[in-house]
Each structure stands twice: as C-alpha cells, then as structure tokens.
Amino acid sequence: MAEGALSRLRDGAPGALPPRTPPAGPREPGAMAQGHSRPAWAEIDLAAITHNAGVLSRLVQPARLCAVVKAHGYGHGGPSAARAALAGGAAQLAVALVDEGVELRQHDVRGPILLLSECGADAVDTALAYGLTPTLYTAEGIEQFASAARRRGQTTPVHVKVDTGMHRVGARAAAVPALVRAIADEPLLRVEGLWTHFPVADGDTDEDRAFTRGQMAQLDGVVDELRRAGTRPALIHAANTAGAIAFPAARYGMVRCGIGLYGYLPGPAVQAAFAAASGGETLRPAMSLRARVVSVRTLEAGERPSYGRLRALPRRSVVATVPVGYADGVPRALFAGGCSVLVGGRRRPLAGTVTMDQIMVDCGEDSSVAPGDEVVLLGRQSDEEITADEWAGLLGTISYEILCGIGPRVPRIAVNAVEEPGGSTPPPH
C-alpha cells in the first residue's frame, strides 16, 4: 500500500488504522518507553485524585490527611498522584520504601514524606538526605538513624510504630516506652508520631469491630503511659481508609488513606459508613485502562479462538484483537470469570483466553467494529462502566491488587491536573 493511502487511513478515513501511540498527554515519570509504541494506555484522572483527597480531608476533619502513595501511587504514578493529593488537601504523604520517597523528591514533590517501615542500614543516609521521616520500632533502627543524624548534624523527626495485633512490623506495646526513651536520649532525633495499623477495619462482623476497638484501646494505653512519663508524641495516627470512615474515634490527629484516594472503598461495611457520613459526596475512580482494536475478523459459529480453544463461538461473530494482556495486568482468570470489555459503549465478552500481549473480544454481529475503535477494560464508555471492584469480584481478590497490578509497560497518561497549592521548599539533598 502506498504511504499516501496509509496516511489517509491513519488520519481517520473509513477503516482507519489505530494511532501509533496512546493519546497525547503528560506521562508519569519512569514509564517504560516500550509501552508507547502500541495503542494501550492507562489514563489517570488527576482531578479525581484531587477530588477524592478533598472529600476525605473534609470527612476526617479536624484530623489531617496523609496520602499513601506507595507502590507507585497504587499503580497510578507516584509523583503525579502525590501532587494531586496535596492539591486536594492532603497534609503529608506516606511511602513504603526509601526509593519511593527519593522518586517523589527527585520530581519536586514537597511536604513531609513518612516511611511506613524501618529501612535497611544501607538506606538510612539516603532517607535523611532526601528529608524522609522514618518509622522506627527496633533498638537497631534507632541507633542507625541516630548515628546518621550525628554524622550529618541533622535533626530528624521520627515516628514509632506499635504492633497492636496485625503482627507484621512494629514494636510490642510494652516495649514502646523504652524505645521512646531511647529516641529522646538522642539529641538529634525527635519523636514526632506514634502509630499503629488496622487489619480488619473493613470487616463487617462483631468480632472484626471488637478487634479494631481493642487495637485502639492498646494504642490509647501506650499514649497514656507515655504521657505519665512526661512524653506525648505530637501526632497519633492509626486509621487507614477503612478505619478513617468506619471508626471516627480512630482518626486521632491524622489518617492514612490509600485506596480511598484512588476512588475505591474496601468492602460493604465501609461503603455503607461512607454513604452515611459523606453528605452525598462520592469518590471517583482515577484510573481507566484503555486500548484500541488492532485487528478484526469474522469467525463462524463453533470456532474456538485463543489458547486452549476453551469456548466455541455461539454464532457467527466479529472478533476484535486488542493489544493488552496478562503481562500488562489483565489476568488470565478474567476469561473464566466472565469478564466483558466496552466497545462502542456496549459490554462485549472475551472470546477466548487472555494471552500475554493481547485479548480477543466477541463483538457478536456488530460489523461496525473496526481497527482504531477504543476499547475500555477499566473505566467508563458512554453509559457503561467497568470498575476495579468488578474485576476483583470476578477474581476473588481486592481492588488494591487490580490497580497495583497494571504493569509498567502500560504508559500512564495523566489528564486533568489541578494546580498544587504553594508549599515548602523541598529539603536539600
């Protein structure tokens, strides 16, 4: 075919080829370049994150909102998600890894950044150099940060984590007073915060609710003991998204919201509590997963597309191939679960097993489907919407895993950014 004919097809003539790249727009720093050469992308609505941060901030007042942007912003892009959350009213940020905090600083993200776990000895100097606030819960961690602070001549705020029953990391409640005294004995370390984490704040049983209240009672007991000893950290925090919504008494001085920031609520009990407390406000999913049809063929009834030949087409059907697969975070189990995608504003079932790089979609007798048509795997098209909760229900998992599982070769295209309010200068490094 002559190049002129190819150009006309790409410019929107009937039967037009899909664009060589996803739509124009700012790409999240660090997105893998290989994902830009095919028409598949995750669209990140930054205004939705800003909106969600605003809703959550208002809901938990006077507590402050800490936006959890670990795991590359739950798959949405760490720096972009962080800036959007700060623009919506988040007072600070939290990450799991020193590298995640460094990435935020390197992209000029300002404000306090809390590390949610103790880091290894080899990362302590880096954490201090980039102005990250450590969480500590062992004598070794205290000594490592105290030594680094002395070398740098740098006063460092720290938070102490209490294990009140999740048993992942943190100090036993009985050990906390001695750890706090050890920190207080270090002139360059300052106890700023004390916190814990809830494993079943999203639960809907009496046992779950009693367990969470018991965790709060343990934390309160530690705070009382520290107060009697003449110490009280300025910032007490315990609640994740579920705790912040379902247990108002757990808001203390700050809440750490992750999944709510990205537009999802963990479970029916939390959803009901949010509906009762939010005054009609809603959260908006921030990520949609989109692609374009790259190939269309008509197959006869009884044909069995894709690996395993698992399903016979019930009728003569138009089958569209879409360039996104399980290497991109579209699990193979979605086919057995009965997953649909959106094409032309209608739900269309998968025609066969999800492959590593592509899916095949049964478009029935719709002969209008053509290369270049937009396909929505997650998100809204016309009046239909597919959510991460829907995928999670089909797969027996949670929305967190769906969002975090969208792979790095899918470029994140940021849209609708809201300008961040003025903040402090990033720390030197």
Stockholm file with secondary structure:
# STOCKHOLM 1.0

chainA/1-429         MAEGALSRLRDGAPGALPPRTPPAGPREPGAMAQGHSRPAWAEIDLAAITHNAGVLSRLVQPARLCAVVKAHGYGHGGPSAARAALAGGAAQLAVALVDEGVELRQHDVRGPILLLSECGADAVDTALAYGLTPTLYTAEGIEQFASAARRRGQTTPVHVKVDTGMHRVGARAAAVPALVRAIADEPLLRVEGLWTHFPVADGDTDEDRAFTRGQMAQLDGVVDELRRAGTRPALIHAANTAGAIAFPAARYGMVRCGIGLYGYLPGPAVQAAFAAASGGETLRPAMSLRARVVSVRTLEAGERPSYGRLRALPRRSVVATVPVGYADGVPRALFAGGCSVLVGGRRRPLAGTVTMDQIMVDCGEDSSVAPGDEVVLLGRQSDEEITADEWAGLLGTISYEILCGIGPRVPRIAVNAVEEPGGSTPPPH
#=GR chainA/1-429 SS CCHHHHHHHHTTCTTCCCCSSCCSSCBCTTCCGGGGGSSEEEEEEHHHHHHHHHHHHHHHTTSEEEEECHHHHHTTCHHHHHHHHHHTTCCEEEESSHHHHHHHHHTTCCSCEEESSCCCGGGHHHHHHTTEECEECSHHHHHHHHHHHHHHTCCEEEEEEEESSCCSSSEEGGGHHHHHHHHHTSTTEEEEEEECCCSSTTCCSHHHHHHHHHHHHHHHHHHHHHHHTTCCCSEEECCCHHHHHHCGGGCTTEEEESGGGGTCCSSHHHHHHHHHHSTTCCCCCCEEEEEECCEEEEECTTCCCSGGGCCCCSSSEEEEEESCCGGGTCCTHHHHHTCEEEETTEEEEBCSCCCSSCEEEECTTCTTCCTTCEEEEEEEETTEEECHHHHHHHHTSCHHHHHHTSCTTSCEEEESCCCCCCCCCCCCC
#=GC SS_cons         CCHHHHHHHHTTCTTCCCCSSCCSSCBCTTCCGGGGGSSEEEEEEHHHHHHHHHHHHHHHTTSEEEEECHHHHHTTCHHHHHHHHHHTTCCEEEESSHHHHHHHHHTTCCSCEEESSCCCGGGHHHHHHTTEECEECSHHHHHHHHHHHHHHTCCEEEEEEEESSCCSSSEEGGGHHHHHHHHHTSTTEEEEEEECCCSSTTCCSHHHHHHHHHHHHHHHHHHHHHHHTTCCCSEEECCCHHHHHHCGGGCTTEEEESGGGGTCCSSHHHHHHHHHHSTTCCCCCCEEEEEECCEEEEECTTCCCSGGGCCCCSSSEEEEEESCCGGGTCCTHHHHHTCEEEETTEEEEBCSCCCSSCEEEECTTCTTCCTTCEEEEEEEETTEEECHHHHHHHHTSCHHHHHHTSCTTSCEEEESCCCCCCCCCCCCC
//
